[in-house]
Amino acid sequence: MVKIEIVKSLAIAIKKKFSRVEANKIIDLLYTLENSPHKGKVLGTVGGIVIKELKYKKFRFYFLVDGHKLKITSEEDLIDLLLRFVRMSDKNTQRKVIEEIKVVLKIIGPKGFE
């Protein structure tokens, strides 16, 4: 089974930015990736870690996934796949946020988002 992890700072940002009902919709949207982990647009790769985005209205939610495990199509092989949501942006700050994610991955690695 695919495990979804939402970084604490992102969860707090979602709760601050959106109403309770809309925040719950967003969280539910993020957890839909448990059933279909191939959803989302690929934005780039850094050291085998794939950066993908999931859209909700005018906002984008960025998550990291191990690129090698994502290529596996069998459900049985997706047992230890972890999708970690790390950042959120609107259309205006999209490029800046993607570059920040890449810098953190290059310098610290996936542990930089805990």
HELIX and SHEET records of a PDB file:
HELIX    1   1 LYS A    8  LYS A   17  1                                  10    
HELIX    2   2 ARG A   20  TYR A   31  1                                  12    
HELIX    3   3 THR A   32  GLU A   34  5                                   3    
HELIX    4   4 GLY A   67  LEU A   70  1                                   4    
HELIX    5   5 GLU A   76  LEU A   78  5                                   3    
HELIX    6   6 LYS A   91  THR A   93  5                                   3    
HELIX    7   7 GLN A   94  ILE A  107  1                                  14    
HELIX    8   8 PRO A  110  PHE A  113  5                                   4    
SHEET    1   A 5 LYS A   3  ILE A   6  0                                        
SHEET    2   A 5 LEU A  82  ASP A  90  1                                        
SHEET    3   A 5 PHE A  59  ASP A  66 -1                                        
SHEET    4   A 5 ILE A  49  TYR A  56 -1                                        
SHEET    5   A 5 LYS A  41  VAL A  46 -1                                        
END                                                                             
